[in-house]
Amino acid sequence: MALKDLSKTNQEKIKKHSSSHKGGMQSKHIRNMIRFMTKGDSFSVAHKKAMEIDKKSKNNKSVKRSYGY
């Protein structure tokens, strides 16, 4: 599950795409995409899956919790 496991074309796509994400290649979004792509998904399918995870993660963080202290 590493960038080197992808084809040169997909490596370049991921590197270019990572510049639009905070954290670059180390961002959770990019790491998820690499994981999906090494399991056989295309760039676009991996991106959609990573976006779903990002969306769920963002929703969980925005929930205000009241602990009543």
Secondary structure, 3 states (H helix, E strand, C coil): CCHHHCCHHHHHHHHHHHCCCCCHHHCHHHHHHHHHHHCCCCHHHHHHHHHHHHHHHHHHHHCCCCCCC
